[in-house]
Amino acid sequence: MEFEKLKQVIAQILNVDPEEITMETTFMEDLGADSLDVFQIVMGIEEEFDIVIPAEKVENIRTVEEAVNLIKDSME
């Protein structure tokens, strides 16, 4: 569930096909995101899931799977 919503957020911000996004996809290497893109994705995640992600955790996000796990942790 989180993964499907996250794919839509990423696809919209980075203008990529959601089908290209897997759990192993990396934001910077695979999708070409820069730090501003990652920040926008995090803002999109916070809005979509109605959560707040601490800034110190954002800098550790490298893959889509790490983002999904962060969403799950923040929702608990």
GROMACS elastic network, one bead per residue, 0.5 to 0.9 nm:
[ bonds ]
;  ai    aj funct       b0    kb
    1     4     6  0.53983   500
    1     5     6  0.65195   500
    1     6     6  0.85990   500
    2     5     6  0.53028   500
    2     6     6  0.59429   500
    2     7     6  0.85277   500
    2    49     6  0.84760   500
    2    68     6  0.63262   500
    2    71     6  0.74092   500
    2    72     6  0.76989   500
    3     6     6  0.50049   500
    3     7     6  0.60441   500
    3     8     6  0.87373   500
    3    22     6  0.87116   500
    3    23     6  0.78271   500
    3    64     6  0.81127   500
    3    65     6  0.81404   500
    3    67     6  0.88638   500
    3    68     6  0.61487   500
    4     7     6  0.51437   500
    4     8     6  0.65600   500
    4     9     6  0.89299   500
    4    18     6  0.87270   500
    5     8     6  0.52579   500
    5     9     6  0.64582   500
    5    10     6  0.88090   500
    5    45     6  0.86346   500
    5    48     6  0.78102   500
    5    49     6  0.87221   500
    6     9     6  0.50594   500
    6    10     6  0.61481   500
    6    11     6  0.84573   500
    6    41     6  0.87442   500
    6    44     6  0.86826   500
    6    45     6  0.68817   500
    6    48     6  0.84437   500
    6    64     6  0.81706   500
    6    67     6  0.82883   500
    6    68     6  0.74434   500
    7    10     6  0.51711   500
    7    11     6  0.59362   500
    7    12     6  0.84886   500
    7    17     6  0.89505   500
    7    18     6  0.55775   500
    7    19     6  0.82543   500
    7    21     6  0.64686   500
    7    22     6  0.82892   500
    7    64     6  0.84292   500
    8    11     6  0.50669   500
    8    12     6  0.60470   500
    8    13     6  0.86083   500
    8    17     6  0.89381   500
    8    18     6  0.62591   500
    9    12     6  0.53055   500
    9    13     6  0.62870   500
    9    14     6  0.85870   500
    9    41     6  0.67089   500
    9    44     6  0.62120   500
    9    45     6  0.69906   500
    9    48     6  0.80283   500
   10    13     6  0.52973   500
   10    14     6  0.59034   500
   10    15     6  0.77822   500
   10    16     6  0.76921   500
   10    18     6  0.76722   500
   10    21     6  0.84602   500
   10    41     6  0.61429   500
   10    44     6  0.82982   500
   10    45     6  0.89109   500
   11    14     6  0.53821   500
   11    15     6  0.51692   500
   11    17     6  0.59122   500
   11    18     6  0.53076   500
   11    19     6  0.89843   500
   11    20     6  0.89957   500
   11    21     6  0.81729   500
   12    15     6  0.51826   500
   12    16     6  0.71008   500
   12    17     6  0.87145   500
   12    18     6  0.85787   500
   13    16     6  0.81284   500
   13    37     6  0.73415   500
   13    40     6  0.72402   500
   13    41     6  0.66964   500
   13    44     6  0.83732   500
   14    31     6  0.76478   500
   14    32     6  0.84815   500
   14    33     6  0.72270   500
   14    37     6  0.72639   500
   14    41     6  0.86114   500
   15    18     6  0.89431   500
   16    19     6  0.85501   500
   16    20     6  0.74167   500
   16    21     6  0.84490   500
   16    31     6  0.79208   500
   17    20     6  0.55490   500
   17    21     6  0.74386   500
   18    21     6  0.54378   500
   18    22     6  0.86380   500
   19    22     6  0.76827   500
   20    25     6  0.83599   500
   21    24     6  0.80685   500
   21    25     6  0.59234   500
   21    26     6  0.88920   500
   21    30     6  0.89884   500
   21    31     6  0.85205   500
   21    64     6  0.79142   500
   22    25     6  0.51901   500
   22    26     6  0.88374   500
   22    64     6  0.70216   500
   22    65     6  0.81064   500
   23    26     6  0.84508   500
   23    63     6  0.70465   500
   23    64     6  0.50699   500
   23    66     6  0.82834   500
   23    68     6  0.82784   500
   24    63     6  0.60691   500
   24    64     6  0.62974   500
   24    65     6  0.62744   500
   24    66     6  0.89833   500
   25    29     6  0.83232   500
   25    30     6  0.60198   500
   25    31     6  0.75522   500
   25    62     6  0.85816   500
   25    63     6  0.55521   500
   25    64     6  0.57169   500
   25    65     6  0.78203   500
   26    29     6  0.56650   500
   26    30     6  0.51507   500
   26    31     6  0.66138   500
   26    32     6  0.86278   500
   26    33     6  0.88734   500
   26    61     6  0.88958   500
   26    62     6  0.55932   500
   26    64     6  0.62953   500
   26    65     6  0.87838   500
   27    30     6  0.59378   500
   27    31     6  0.50930   500
   27    32     6  0.64256   500
   27    33     6  0.54405   500
   27    34     6  0.80040   500
   27    37     6  0.87886   500
   27    38     6  0.73412   500
   27    61     6  0.83702   500
   27    62     6  0.60204   500
   27    63     6  0.59094   500
   27    64     6  0.71179   500
   28    31     6  0.56438   500
   28    34     6  0.61060   500
   28    35     6  0.82723   500
   28    38     6  0.84481   500
   28    62     6  0.73652   500
   28    63     6  0.86044   500
   29    32     6  0.55217   500
   29    33     6  0.75453   500
   30    33     6  0.81866   500
   33    36     6  0.77895   500
   33    37     6  0.53853   500
   33    38     6  0.64655   500
   34    37     6  0.52131   500
   34    38     6  0.63618   500
   34    39     6  0.87304   500
   35    38     6  0.50630   500
   35    39     6  0.61929   500
   35    40     6  0.86870   500
   35    59     6  0.88526   500
   36    40     6  0.62343   500
   36    41     6  0.86183   500
   37    40     6  0.50425   500
   37    41     6  0.61574   500
   37    42     6  0.86294   500
   38    42     6  0.61833   500
   38    43     6  0.86371   500
   38    58     6  0.83231   500
   38    59     6  0.89792   500
   38    61     6  0.85510   500
   39    42     6  0.50992   500
   39    43     6  0.62747   500
   39    44     6  0.86227   500
   39    58     6  0.79101   500
   40    43     6  0.50224   500
   40    44     6  0.61427   500
   40    45     6  0.85824   500
   41    45     6  0.61055   500
   41    46     6  0.86107   500
   42    46     6  0.61473   500
   42    47     6  0.85767   500
   42    53     6  0.75876   500
   42    58     6  0.74445   500
   42    67     6  0.86448   500
   43    46     6  0.50955   500
   43    47     6  0.62212   500
   43    48     6  0.85749   500
   43    52     6  0.87779   500
   43    53     6  0.87415   500
   44    47     6  0.51237   500
   44    48     6  0.59575   500
   44    49     6  0.84371   500
   45    48     6  0.51037   500
   45    49     6  0.58837   500
   45    50     6  0.77858   500
   45    51     6  0.76970   500
   45    52     6  0.87452   500
   45    53     6  0.87167   500
   45    67     6  0.89462   500
   45    71     6  0.78097   500
   46    49     6  0.54857   500
   46    50     6  0.52784   500
   46    52     6  0.55838   500
   46    53     6  0.68907   500
   46    71     6  0.85984   500
   47    50     6  0.51085   500
   47    51     6  0.70270   500
   47    52     6  0.85801   500
   48    51     6  0.81318   500
   49    52     6  0.88389   500
   49    71     6  0.77677   500
   49    75     6  0.80761   500
   50    75     6  0.86125   500
   51    71     6  0.78545   500
   51    74     6  0.64594   500
   51    75     6  0.67455   500
   52    74     6  0.71948   500
   53    56     6  0.85101   500
   53    57     6  0.69594   500
   53    58     6  0.70571   500
   53    70     6  0.78905   500
   53    71     6  0.80525   500
   53    74     6  0.68949   500
   54    57     6  0.55542   500
   54    58     6  0.67444   500
   55    58     6  0.51537   500
   55    59     6  0.70031   500
   56    59     6  0.59416   500
   56    60     6  0.75125   500
   57    60     6  0.55403   500
   57    61     6  0.71305   500
   57    70     6  0.81152   500
   58    61     6  0.55602   500
   58    67     6  0.86514   500
   58    70     6  0.88961   500
   59    62     6  0.81768   500
   60    66     6  0.83458   500
   61    64     6  0.78968   500
   61    65     6  0.88327   500
   61    66     6  0.57895   500
   61    67     6  0.61062   500
   61    70     6  0.84891   500
   62    65     6  0.84909   500
   62    66     6  0.66978   500
   62    67     6  0.78700   500
   63    66     6  0.52601   500
   63    67     6  0.65436   500
   63    68     6  0.88404   500
   64    67     6  0.50168   500
   64    68     6  0.62239   500
   64    69     6  0.86776   500
   65    68     6  0.50183   500
   65    69     6  0.62056   500
   65    70     6  0.85493   500
   66    69     6  0.51195   500
   66    70     6  0.61391   500
   66    71     6  0.86523   500
   67    71     6  0.61918   500
   67    72     6  0.86777   500
   68    71     6  0.50709   500
   68    72     6  0.62582   500
   68    73     6  0.86470   500
   69    72     6  0.50649   500
   69    73     6  0.61110   500
   69    74     6  0.85243   500
   70    73     6  0.50776   500
   70    74     6  0.60575   500
   70    75     6  0.85905   500
   71    74     6  0.51113   500
   71    75     6  0.61975   500
   71    76     6  0.89005   500
   72    75     6  0.52088   500
   72    76     6  0.65705   500
   73    76     6  0.55028   500
